[in-house]
Amino acid sequence: MQLKHSRLLSSRFKEYLKETILTFKYNSNMYGRDKIAPAEKRIDAWLDLRLRTGFSEWLSNVYYDEDITALVNLIDFSDNSELTGKAQEVLNSIFLDMALNSFYGIFGSTHGRSYTEEKQNPLTESTIDTEKLLFGMGIYAGEEVNIYMYKCRDYSLSCAQDYRKGYGGDQQHIWQATLSPKALKTLWLLLFQPK
C-alpha cells in the first residue's frame, strides 16, 4: 500500500513539475513549452554522438557524475520515448564503463578529464557515491557512519559507531532504545506500581 502511495505522489509531482516548467516565462519572452523542440533536437544529437563515438572525455571521474544526473532526469521526466530509450543506452554504457574500470569502489582508470584533487585523493572523486550506490563498494562522499541495529520481540537497540570520534555533535541522535508496547507496560508496572 505504501509503495502505491509513493508512486502516486511521485507521478503527481512529475505532473506538477512539468506544468510549472512548461508555463514558466523566460526573459526571452518564451515559455518552457516553446523550448522543448529545440532542446530535444540538441539532446538527440548529443545522445546519437555518445552512442556512435563514446565520450571524448572518456571515463571521466568528474563529468560522468553530471552526465548521470542529466540522463536520469531525462529518463524520468521526458515523454519522448525515443530520447528516453537512447538515454537509457548511454546510461547503461556509463555504468558498464564504471563497473569494468573500478577497483574496490574507486573509479581507478585513465580519465579523459580529471582534476588534481581527484587524482591525489580518489575518495573525493565525483563518482564515488555512484560507485557505492551501484556496486556496494566505495564510500558516500559525505560523512559515513557505521550503524548497528539489534531487534527482538520486545525491543530494538540502535547506535552509531565511531561517528566523528573525538568531536562534539549538535543534532545527531547517536543511540536509541525502542520498547514494544508490551515491554513499556511491563516497565511501567515495575517502576511505578506500588508493591
C-alpha positions in Angstrom: 0.0 0.0 0.0 2.8 2.4 0.9 4.5 1.8 -2.5 1.3 2.7 -4.3 1.0 6.0 -2.4 4.7 6.8 -3.1 4.2 6.2 -6.8 1.0 8.3 -6.7 3.0 11.2 -5.1 5.8 10.8 -7.5 3.6 10.9 -10.5 1.7 13.9 -9.2 4.9 15.7 -8.5 6.2 14.9 -12.0 2.9 16.4 -13.5 3.3 19.5 -11.3 6.9 20.0 -12.1 6.3 19.6 -15.9 3.4 22.0 -15.8 5.5 24.5 -13.8 8.4 24.3 -16.3 6.2 24.4 -19.4 4.3 27.5 -18.2 7.4 29.4 -16.9 8.1 32.6 -18.9 11.8 33.2 -19.5 13.4 36.6 -20.0 13.4 35.9 -23.8 9.5 36.0 -23.6 9.5 32.3 -24.4 7.7 29.8 -22.3 9.1 26.4 -21.3 6.9 24.6 -23.8 8.5 26.8 -26.6 11.9 25.5 -25.7 11.1 21.8 -25.9 11.6 21.2 -29.6 15.0 22.9 -29.9 16.1 21.2 -26.7 15.0 17.8 -27.9 17.0 18.3 -31.2 20.2 19.2 -29.3 19.7 16.3 -26.8 19.0 13.8 -29.6 22.2 14.9 -31.4 24.2 14.6 -28.2 22.8 11.1 -27.4 23.5 10.0 -31.0 27.1 11.2 -30.8 27.6 9.4 -27.5 26.2 6.2 -28.9 28.3 6.4 -32.1 31.6 7.6 -30.7 31.5 7.4 -26.9 32.9 10.3 -24.8 35.9 12.4 -25.8 36.4 12.8 -22.1 36.5 9.1 -21.6 35.9 7.5 -18.2 35.7 11.0 -16.6 35.5 10.7 -12.8 34.4 14.4 -13.0 31.8 14.6 -15.7 30.3 11.1 -15.7 28.5 12.2 -12.5 27.0 15.2 -14.2 26.0 13.1 -17.2 24.4 10.5 -15.0 22.3 13.2 -13.3 21.1 14.7 -16.6 20.3 11.2 -18.1 18.4 10.0 -15.1 16.3 13.2 -15.1 15.7 12.8 -18.9 14.6 9.2 -18.4 12.3 10.1 -15.5 10.7 13.3 -16.9 10.7 13.1 -20.7 7.6 12.0 -22.6 9.7 11.3 -25.7 10.2 7.6 -25.7 12.9 7.7 -28.4 15.0 10.1 -26.3 14.5 8.1 -23.1 15.5 4.9 -24.9 18.7 6.5 -26.1 19.4 8.0 -22.7 19.0 4.5 -21.1 21.5 3.1 -23.6 24.1 5.9 -22.8 23.5 5.5 -19.1 24.0 1.7 -19.3 27.2 2.4 -21.2 28.4 4.7 -18.5 27.6 2.2 -15.8 29.4 -0.6 -17.7 32.4 1.7 -18.1 32.4 2.3 -14.4 32.0 -1.4 -13.5 34.8 -2.5 -15.7 37.2 0.2 -14.7 36.7 0.3 -11.0 38.8 -1.1 -8.2 37.2 -1.6 -4.8 34.8 1.3 -5.4 37.4 3.6 -6.9 37.0 4.6 -10.5 40.7 3.9 -10.9 41.5 4.1 -14.6 42.7 6.6 -17.1 40.4 9.6 -17.5 39.8 11.9 -20.4 39.0 14.6 -17.8 40.1 14.6 -14.2 41.3 17.2 -11.7 44.3 17.2 -9.4 42.3 16.6 -6.2 40.6 13.5 -7.6 43.9 12.2 -8.8 45.6 12.7 -5.5 42.7 11.5 -3.3 40.4 9.1 -5.2 38.0 9.2 -2.2 37.0 12.7 -3.4 36.0 11.6 -6.9 32.6 12.8 -8.1 31.6 9.3 -8.9 32.5 7.8 -5.5 28.8 8.0 -4.3 27.6 6.3 -7.5 30.2 3.5 -7.1 28.8 2.9 -3.6 25.2 3.0 -4.7 25.7 0.8 -7.8 28.3 -1.7 -6.7 28.3 -1.5 -2.9 31.9 -0.5 -2.8 33.5 2.9 -2.1 32.0 5.5 0.2 29.4 8.1 0.2 31.3 11.4 -0.2 29.6 12.9 2.8 30.3 11.6 6.2 29.8 7.8 6.8 28.8 6.2 10.0 28.6 2.6 11.0 25.1 1.9 12.2 24.2 -1.1 14.2 20.6 -2.3 15.0 19.5 -5.2 17.2 15.9 -6.2 17.2 13.9 -8.7 19.2 10.3 -9.2 20.0 10.2 -6.7 22.9 12.7 -4.0 22.0 15.2 -2.7 19.5 18.6 -1.0 20.1 20.4 1.2 17.6 23.6 3.0 17.8 26.1 4.9 15.6 29.7 3.7 16.0 32.8 5.9 15.7 30.9 8.9 14.3 33.3 11.9 14.4 35.3 10.3 17.1 36.7 12.9 19.5 34.4 15.7 18.1 31.2 17.1 19.5 27.9 16.9 17.8 24.9 19.1 17.8 22.0 17.4 16.0 23.0 13.7 16.0 21.0 11.1 17.8 23.7 8.6 18.5 21.7 5.8 20.2 18.1 4.7 20.5 16.3 2.1 22.6 12.8 1.4 21.5 10.4 -0.7 23.6 7.4 -2.6 22.4 4.0 -1.5 23.9 4.1 -4.7 26.0 7.6 -4.1 27.2 6.7 -0.5 28.1 3.7 -1.6 30.1 5.9 -4.1 32.0 8.5 -1.5 32.6 5.8 0.9 33.9 4.4 -1.7 36.2 7.9 -2.5 37.6 8.8 1.1 38.1 5.7 2.8 39.2 3.2 0.3 40.7 3.3 0.0 44.5 4.5 -3.3 45.8 
